[in-house]
Amino acid sequence: MASEKAASIKDATMTPSSSPVRPSSIAEGTVETLAGEKEVFGTGAGDVNFRNVSWQRAAIFMLKMTFATGVLSLPASMNSLGAFPGAVFIVLWGCVNCYMAVLQGEFKLRHPSVHTVSDSAEICGLLLSGGSKKWAFVAKEVTEVIYLLSWILCTGLSILGTSIALNALSRHATCTVVFAFVSYLAISAVGSIRKMEKTALISWVGFFSILGAILVVLVGTALRDRPAAAPATGDYELGFRAFPASTVTFAQAWSAALVIFASSANTSGYVPVISEMRNPQHYFRSVYITMSWIVVSYMIIGMVMFRYAGQWLATPALGSAGPTIKTVSYAVALPGLVASGMICVHVSGKSVFVRVLRGSKHLTANTWQHWTIWLASTFGTGLIGWVICEAIPFYGSLVSIIGSLGFGPLGICLPAVMWFCMHPGSFHGSSRARMMWWLHLAILIMGLFVTVGGTYANVVVIIGQFKDGTVSGPFDCADNSNTVG
């Protein structure tokens, strides 16, 4: 494929198709593509028609993908940042991630052969290197590893969250490792639904499940005289403040900021959705609906929970309103946790599935090879996620790691590079073009800082958690829901 694209790049550099892409032309579906590029699932012909997703179903899939396990660690990050910086980061990261999703959509519509961001990286490698197959290969493989690792980490986070729920509901009836393995089996089984359109009902149920659980906790927290984790009698310090406490280190604050970033930075998972849409040009409607909801809901959830629980917030947030509300909220949230894992397994598994069968008849045919590769992809990526969730069994830090190590390069750096590829010659263009060039260079640098600085901050925080004994060890049978002593 790289050789075909290299030839296409050479031809494209001699034609008008290398001119900057205008948003209006993208919306109208008139963007020129490189020679020979085709949609990964073709026209939808074959035994299995993957391209049957409406923009409404795409929106709910993306909404559930984003409004998922990450939101449950959001309120606790407000305690490290304070109300004002926390609110600023919610809006800032929401706007940044929305724009990054738009850039990835524009690039995908210009290059129909893109299925995941690793394909985008391959094309960028070709464009920026003048058609070098070696650099295209390196860019694709490195991005593929980061992409799979990110979504497998998300799968592990969902498995961890589901095991916490099972522990809370059963009052730690058995070893946590067993609960996590049961969660892996359930999530991988549901995630093995092949066609994205068939996940719509589960996505709706999952979305309202998480939303309902959060509303239960919000009301329960607001109606209490004092936070459930605060001292039962006497004076206590709520800890609600506008800015970070003097004891908060830079590593802790930046790690908390990355939790907010990671909670809406999974835009790399939006790209495969376009390949299964009936009308890919409607992708932007889904993005704007998703991100508008995310920013508004995150602001309400984060500020209300922090206002009434202060420093006594739990992670995940469902444990912040006392034992009874905790049990009720986890019962309500359980379908949503499974649905979140379903999406993560589906995204990572389908990436492997398409990588193995791309270009063969088995990709869209009901053959034994098709089913074997598909089930091996979903249950295989889920299994790795289970191992990771047992090796890194602390919820908030796992969210932050996903943000820095995975979504930093995929969700910020790569979209910025895509912009440079879509707008060659901007540095020598008009004043506005040069300003946009410098803006996207700043975005690229910000992405590098999120990746490098965020990873460092997470390592420091995780080492501190192990030293303080505030987290359990790897593959530990102990209760991870703090339900029993």
C-alpha positions as CSV (number, residue, x, y, z in Angstrom):
1,M,0.0,0.0,0.0
2,A,2.8,2.4,0.8
3,S,4.2,2.0,-2.8
4,E,0.8,2.8,-4.3
5,K,0.5,5.9,-2.0
6,A,4.0,7.0,-2.8
7,A,3.2,7.0,-6.5
8,S,0.0,8.9,-5.7
9,I,1.9,11.5,-3.8
10,K,4.3,12.0,-6.7
11,D,1.3,12.6,-9.0
12,A,-0.5,14.7,-6.5
13,T,2.3,17.1,-6.1
14,M,2.0,18.0,-9.8
15,T,-1.7,18.6,-9.6
16,P,-4.1,21.1,-8.0
17,S,-5.1,18.4,-5.4
18,S,-2.1,19.5,-3.3
19,S,-3.7,22.9,-2.7
20,P,-5.0,23.7,0.8
21,V,-8.2,22.1,1.8
22,R,-11.1,24.5,2.5
23,P,-13.7,23.6,5.1
24,S,-16.4,24.6,2.7
25,S,-15.2,22.2,0.1
26,I,-15.0,19.4,2.6
27,A,-18.6,20.0,3.8
28,E,-19.6,19.8,0.1
29,G,-17.7,16.6,-0.5
30,T,-15.7,18.1,-3.3
31,V,-12.2,17.6,-1.9
32,E,-9.8,16.0,-4.4
33,T,-8.0,12.8,-3.2
34,L,-4.8,11.1,-4.1
35,A,-4.9,8.8,-7.1
36,G,-6.1,5.3,-6.3
37,E,-7.4,6.0,-2.8
38,K,-10.5,3.9,-1.8
39,E,-12.7,3.6,1.2
40,V,-11.6,0.6,3.4
41,F,-15.1,-0.9,3.3
42,G,-15.7,0.0,-0.3
43,T,-19.2,1.0,-1.3
44,G,-20.9,-1.3,1.2
45,A,-21.3,-4.2,-1.1
46,G,-20.6,-7.7,0.2
47,D,-22.0,-10.1,2.7
48,V,-21.4,-7.6,5.5
49,N,-22.3,-3.9,4.8
50,F,-20.4,-1.9,7.4
51,R,-21.2,1.5,5.8
52,N,-24.7,2.0,7.2
53,V,-24.3,4.4,10.1
54,S,-26.3,7.6,10.2
55,W,-24.8,10.8,11.6
56,Q,-27.2,10.5,14.6
57,R,-26.0,7.0,15.4
58,A,-22.4,8.2,14.9
59,A,-23.1,11.0,17.4
60,I,-24.3,8.6,20.1
61,F,-21.4,6.2,19.5
62,M,-18.9,9.1,19.8
63,L,-20.8,10.6,22.8
64,K,-20.7,7.3,24.7
65,M,-17.1,6.8,23.7
66,T,-16.2,10.2,25.3
67,F,-18.8,10.5,28.1
68,A,-17.5,7.3,29.7
69,T,-15.1,6.1,32.4
70,G,-13.0,9.3,32.2
71,V,-15.8,11.5,33.6
72,L,-15.8,9.5,36.8
73,S,-12.3,10.8,37.7
74,L,-13.0,14.3,36.6
75,P,-14.4,15.7,39.9
76,A,-11.4,14.6,41.9
77,S,-9.1,16.4,39.6
78,M,-10.8,19.7,40.6
79,N,-9.5,19.2,44.1
80,S,-5.9,19.3,42.8
81,L,-6.5,22.3,40.5
82,G,-9.0,24.4,42.3
83,A,-12.4,25.6,40.9
84,F,-11.1,28.3,38.6
85,P,-8.2,26.5,36.9
86,G,-10.4,23.4,36.7
87,A,-13.1,25.2,34.9
88,V,-10.6,26.9,32.5
89,F,-9.1,23.5,31.7
90,I,-12.5,21.9,31.0
91,V,-13.3,24.7,28.4
92,L,-9.7,24.8,27.0
93,W,-9.3,21.1,26.5
94,G,-12.9,20.8,25.2
95,C,-12.3,23.4,22.5
96,V,-8.8,22.0,21.6
97,N,-10.1,18.4,21.4
98,C,-13.1,19.6,19.3
99,Y,-10.8,21.3,16.8
100,M,-8.5,18.3,16.7
101,A,-11.5,16.1,15.8
102,V,-12.5,18.5,13.0
103,L,-8.9,18.4,11.6
104,Q,-8.9,14.6,11.6
105,G,-12.3,14.5,9.9
106,E,-11.1,16.9,7.2
107,F,-8.0,14.8,6.6
108,K,-10.1,11.6,6.4
109,L,-12.5,13.1,3.8
110,R,-9.5,14.2,1.7
111,H,-8.0,10.7,1.9
112,P,-10.8,8.0,1.9
113,S,-8.3,5.2,2.4
114,V,-7.8,6.3,6.0
115,H,-9.4,4.0,8.5
116,T,-7.5,4.9,11.6
117,V,-5.0,7.6,12.5
118,S,-2.1,5.2,11.6
119,D,-3.2,5.4,8.0
120,S,-3.2,9.2,8.4
121,A,0.3,9.1,9.7
122,E,1.4,7.0,6.8
123,I,0.1,9.6,4.3
124,C,1.6,12.4,6.3
125,G,4.9,10.6,6.2
126,L,4.7,10.3,2.4
127,L,3.7,13.9,2.0
128,L,6.3,15.4,4.3
129,S,9.2,13.1,3.0
130,G,8.5,13.6,-0.7
131,G,7.1,10.0,-1.1
132,S,9.6,8.1,1.0
133,K,8.2,4.6,1.7
134,K,10.6,4.1,4.6
135,W,9.4,7.2,6.5
136,A,5.8,6.4,5.7
137,F,6.3,2.9,7.1
138,V,7.9,4.2,10.3
139,A,5.2,6.8,10.8
140,K,2.4,4.2,10.3
141,E,3.9,1.5,12.6
142,V,4.8,3.9,15.5
143,T,1.3,5.5,15.3
144,E,-0.3,2.1,15.1
145,V,1.5,1.0,18.3
146,I,0.5,4.2,20.2
147,Y,-3.1,3.9,18.9
148,L,-3.6,0.3,19.9
149,L,-1.9,0.9,23.3
150,S,-4.2,3.9,24.0
151,W,-7.4,2.0,23.2
152,I,-6.2,-1.1,25.0
153,L,-5.5,1.1,28.1
154,C,-9.0,2.5,27.7
155,T,-10.3,-1.1,27.7
156,G,-8.3,-1.8,30.9
157,L,-9.8,1.3,32.5
158,S,-13.3,0.0,31.7
159,I,-12.5,-3.4,33.1
160,L,-11.1,-1.8,36.2
161,G,-14.2,0.4,36.6
162,T,-16.5,-2.6,36.1
163,S,-14.5,-4.6,38.7
164,I,-14.9,-1.8,41.2
165,A,-18.6,-1.8,40.5
166,L,-18.9,-5.5,41.1
167,N,-16.9,-5.2,44.3
168,A,-19.2,-2.4,45.5
169,L,-22.4,-4.2,44.7
170,S,-21.3,-7.6,46.2
171,R,-19.4,-6.1,49.1
172,H,-16.2,-7.7,47.8
173,A,-17.7,-11.2,47.5
174,T,-14.6,-12.6,45.8
175,C,-11.0,-11.8,44.7
176,T,-10.8,-8.6,42.7
177,V,-8.7,-10.3,40.0
178,V,-11.6,-12.7,39.4
179,F,-14.1,-9.8,39.1
180,A,-11.7,-8.1,36.7
181,F,-11.5,-11.3,34.6
182,V,-15.3,-11.7,34.5
183,S,-15.5,-8.0,33.4
184,Y,-13.0,-8.7,30.6
185,L,-15.1,-11.6,29.3
186,A,-18.4,-9.6,29.4
187,I,-16.9,-6.5,27.8
188,S,-15.1,-8.5,25.1
189,A,-18.2,-10.5,24.3
190,V,-20.3,-7.4,23.9
191,G,-17.5,-5.6,22.0
192,S,-17.5,-8.4,19.5
193,I,-20.6,-7.0,17.8
194,R,-19.1,-6.5,14.3
195,K,-21.1,-3.6,12.9
196,M,-21.0,-0.2,14.5
197,E,-24.7,0.4,13.7
198,K,-25.7,-2.6,15.8
199,T,-24.1,-1.1,18.9
200,A,-26.5,1.9,18.9
201,L,-29.0,0.5,21.4
202,I,-26.2,-0.5,23.8
203,S,-24.6,2.9,23.4
204,W,-27.8,4.7,24.3
205,V,-28.4,2.5,27.3
206,G,-24.7,3.0,28.4
207,F,-24.9,6.7,28.0
208,F,-28.1,7.1,30.1
209,S,-26.7,4.6,32.6
210,I,-23.6,6.7,33.3
211,L,-25.6,9.9,33.2
212,G,-28.2,8.5,35.7
213,A,-25.5,7.2,38.0
214,I,-23.8,10.6,38.1
215,L,-27.1,12.4,38.7
216,V,-27.8,10.1,41.6
217,V,-24.4,11.0,43.1
218,L,-24.8,14.7,42.4
219,V,-28.2,14.8,44.2
220,G,-27.0,12.5,47.0
221,T,-23.8,14.7,47.6
222,A,-25.7,18.0,47.5
223,L,-28.4,16.8,50.0
224,R,-25.9,15.7,52.7
225,D,-25.0,17.9,55.6
226,R,-21.3,17.1,55.1
227,P,-19.4,14.9,52.7
228,A,-19.6,11.1,53.4
229,A,-15.8,10.8,53.8
230,A,-15.5,13.8,56.2
231,P,-15.4,13.3,60.0
232,A,-18.9,12.4,61.3
233,T,-18.8,15.0,64.1
234,G,-17.0,18.2,64.8
235,D,-15.5,20.8,62.6
236,Y,-14.0,19.9,59.3
237,E,-12.4,21.6,56.3
238,L,-14.4,21.2,53.1
239,G,-11.5,22.1,50.9
240,F,-13.5,23.9,48.2
241,R,-11.2,26.6,46.9
242,A,-10.8,28.7,43.8
243,F,-7.1,27.9,43.3
244,P,-4.8,24.9,44.1
245,A,-3.6,24.5,47.7
246,S,0.0,25.4,48.5
247,T,0.8,21.7,49.1
248,V,-0.1,20.7,45.5
249,T,3.0,20.0,43.4
250,F,3.4,20.8,39.7
251,A,3.3,17.1,39.0
252,Q,0.1,16.6,40.8
253,A,-1.6,19.6,39.2
254,W,-0.4,18.7,35.7
255,S,-1.5,15.1,36.2
256,A,-5.0,16.4,37.2
257,A,-5.1,18.7,34.2
258,L,-4.3,15.7,32.0
259,V,-7.3,13.8,33.6
260,I,-9.5,16.5,32.2
261,F,-7.7,16.4,28.9
262,A,-8.0,12.6,28.6
263,S,-11.7,12.8,29.4
264,S,-12.5,14.3,26.0
265,A,-9.3,13.6,24.0
266,N,-10.2,10.2,22.5
267,T,-10.9,11.9,19.1
268,S,-8.6,9.4,17.4
269,G,-11.4,6.9,17.9
270,Y,-13.8,9.1,15.9
271,V,-11.9,8.5,12.6
272,P,-13.0,4.8,12.1
273,V,-16.6,5.9,12.6
274,I,-16.4,7.9,9.4
275,S,-15.5,4.8,7.4
276,E,-18.9,3.3,8.5
277,M,-21.1,6.3,7.9
278,R,-23.5,6.4,5.0
279,N,-22.7,10.1,4.5
280,P,-19.2,10.9,5.8
281,Q,-19.7,14.6,5.2
282,H,-22.1,14.6,8.1
283,Y,-19.4,13.6,10.5
284,F,-18.9,17.2,11.7
285,R,-22.5,17.4,12.9
286,S,-21.8,14.4,15.2
287,V,-18.6,16.1,16.4
288,Y,-20.2,19.4,17.4
289,I,-23.1,17.7,19.2
290,T,-20.7,15.4,21.1
291,M,-18.3,18.2,22.2
292,S,-21.0,20.7,23.1
293,W,-22.5,18.1,25.5
294,I,-19.1,17.2,26.9
295,V,-18.0,20.7,27.8
296,V,-21.4,21.7,29.4
297,S,-21.9,18.4,31.3
298,Y,-18.3,18.2,32.5
299,M,-18.5,21.8,33.8
300,I,-21.7,21.0,35.7
301,I,-20.5,17.7,37.1
302,G,-17.1,18.9,38.1
303,M,-18.2,22.1,39.7
304,V,-21.2,20.7,41.6
305,M,-19.3,17.7,42.9
306,F,-16.3,19.8,44.0
307,R,-18.6,22.4,45.6
308,Y,-20.4,19.9,47.8
309,A,-17.7,17.3,48.4
310,G,-14.5,19.4,48.3
311,Q,-11.4,17.4,49.2
312,W,-13.5,14.5,50.2
313,L,-14.2,13.3,46.7
314,A,-13.6,9.7,45.7
315,T,-12.2,8.3,42.5
316,P,-14.2,7.1,40.8
317,A,-16.7,9.8,41.8
318,L,-19.6,7.3,42.4
319,G,-18.2,6.6,45.8
320,S,-18.5,10.2,47.1
321,A,-22.0,10.2,48.6
322,G,-22.0,7.5,51.2
323,P,-22.4,3.7,51.2
324,T,-26.1,3.6,50.2
325,I,-25.8,6.0,47.3
326,K,-22.6,4.3,46.3
327,T,-24.3,1.0,45.9
328,V,-27.3,2.5,44.0
329,S,-25.0,4.5,41.7
330,Y,-22.8,1.6,40.8
331,A,-25.9,-0.5,40.1
332,V,-27.1,2.1,37.7
333,A,-23.7,2.6,36.2
334,L,-22.9,-1.0,35.6
335,P,-24.4,-1.2,32.0
336,G,-22.6,2.1,31.2
337,L,-19.3,0.7,32.3
338,V,-19.7,-2.4,30.2
339,A,-20.8,-0.2,27.2
340,S,-17.7,1.9,27.6
341,G,-15.6,-1.2,27.5
342,M,-17.5,-2.4,24.5
343,I,-16.6,0.7,22.5
344,C,-12.9,0.4,23.5
345,V,-12.7,-3.2,22.5
346,H,-14.6,-2.6,19.3
347,V,-12.2,0.3,18.3
348,S,-9.0,-1.5,19.1
349,G,-10.2,-4.9,17.8
350,K,-11.5,-3.5,14.5
351,S,-8.1,-1.8,14.0
352,V,-6.4,-5.2,14.2
353,F,-9.1,-6.9,12.2
354,V,-8.9,-4.4,9.3
355,R,-5.1,-4.4,9.4
356,V,-5.0,-8.2,8.9
357,L,-7.8,-8.6,6.4
358,R,-7.6,-5.3,4.5
359,G,-7.7,-5.8,0.7
360,S,-9.0,-9.4,1.0
361,K,-12.4,-10.7,0.3
362,H,-12.7,-11.9,3.9
363,L,-13.0,-8.3,5.2
364,T,-16.6,-8.1,4.2
365,A,-17.5,-11.8,3.7
366,N,-19.0,-14.2,6.3
367,T,-16.1,-16.7,6.1
368,W,-14.5,-18.7,8.9
369,Q,-11.4,-16.6,8.4
370,H,-13.4,-13.4,8.9
371,W,-14.9,-14.6,12.2
372,T,-11.7,-16.1,13.5
373,I,-9.7,-12.9,13.0
374,W,-12.5,-10.8,14.3
375,L,-13.0,-12.7,17.6
376,A,-9.3,-13.1,18.1
377,S,-8.9,-9.3,17.7
378,T,-11.6,-8.4,20.2
379,F,-10.9,-11.0,22.9
380,G,-7.1,-10.6,22.3
381,T,-7.1,-6.8,22.8
382,G,-9.5,-7.2,25.8
383,L,-7.1,-9.7,27.4
384,I,-4.2,-7.3,27.2
385,G,-6.5,-4.6,28.7
386,W,-7.2,-6.9,31.6
387,V,-3.5,-7.5,32.3
388,I,-2.9,-3.8,32.2
389,C,-5.7,-3.0,34.6
390,E,-4.3,-5.5,37.0
391,A,-0.8,-4.1,36.7
392,I,-1.9,-0.5,37.1
393,P,-4.9,-0.8,39.5
394,F,-5.5,2.9,40.3
395,Y,-8.2,4.6,38.4
396,G,-7.2,8.3,38.3
397,S,-3.6,7.7,37.3
398,L,-4.6,5.3,34.6
399,V,-6.8,8.0,33.0
400,S,-4.0,10.5,33.2
401,I,-1.5,8.0,31.6
402,I,-3.9,7.5,28.7
403,G,-4.1,11.2,28.2
404,S,-0.3,11.9,28.2
405,L,1.1,8.7,26.6
406,G,-1.6,8.0,24.1
407,F,-3.9,10.9,23.3
408,G,-1.2,13.6,23.6
409,P,0.6,12.4,20.4
410,L,-2.6,11.1,18.7
411,G,-5.1,13.8,19.7
412,I,-2.9,16.9,19.4
413,C,0.5,16.3,17.7
414,L,-0.8,14.2,14.7
415,P,-3.8,16.5,13.9
416,A,-1.4,19.5,13.9
417,V,0.8,17.6,11.4
418,M,-2.3,16.8,9.3
419,W,-3.0,20.5,9.1
420,F,0.5,21.2,7.7
421,C,0.0,18.4,5.1
422,M,-3.4,19.9,4.1
423,H,-2.0,23.4,3.8
424,P,1.4,23.2,2.1
425,G,3.1,26.5,1.5
426,S,1.1,28.4,4.2
427,F,4.3,29.8,5.8
428,H,4.9,31.7,2.6
429,G,1.3,32.7,2.0
430,S,-0.8,35.6,3.2
431,S,-0.6,37.1,6.7
432,R,-3.6,35.0,7.8
433,A,-2.0,31.8,6.4
434,R,1.3,32.5,8.2
435,M,-0.7,33.2,11.5
436,M,-2.4,29.8,11.1
437,W,1.0,28.2,10.4
438,W,2.4,29.6,13.7
439,L,-0.8,28.6,15.6
440,H,-0.6,25.0,14.5
441,L,3.1,24.9,15.3
442,A,2.2,26.1,18.8
443,I,-0.5,23.3,19.0
444,L,2.2,20.8,18.0
445,I,4.5,22.0,20.7
446,M,1.7,21.9,23.2
447,G,1.1,18.3,22.2
448,L,4.7,17.4,22.8
449,F,4.6,19.1,26.2
450,V,1.4,17.1,27.1
451,T,3.2,13.9,26.0
452,V,6.6,14.4,27.6
453,G,5.7,16.5,30.6
454,G,2.5,14.5,31.3
455,T,4.3,11.2,31.2
456,Y,6.9,12.5,33.6
457,A,4.2,13.9,36.0
458,N,2.4,10.6,35.9
459,V,5.5,8.6,36.7
460,V,6.2,10.9,39.7
461,V,2.6,10.6,41.0
462,I,2.5,6.8,40.6
463,I,5.8,6.3,42.4
464,G,4.5,8.5,45.2
465,Q,1.2,6.5,45.4
466,F,3.2,3.2,45.8
467,K,5.5,4.8,48.4
468,D,2.5,6.1,50.4
469,G,0.7,2.8,50.2
470,T,-2.5,4.5,48.9
471,V,-2.9,2.0,46.1
472,S,-2.9,-1.8,46.0
473,G,-0.3,-3.9,44.3
474,P,-0.5,-5.6,40.9
475,F,-2.9,-8.6,40.7
476,D,-4.1,-7.9,44.2
477,C,-7.2,-9.6,45.5
478,A,-8.0,-6.7,47.9
479,D,-11.2,-4.7,47.5
480,N,-10.6,-1.9,45.1
481,S,-13.9,-0.2,45.8
482,N,-13.2,0.8,49.4
483,T,-16.5,-0.9,50.4
484,V,-15.0,-3.1,53.1
485,G,-12.2,-2.5,55.4
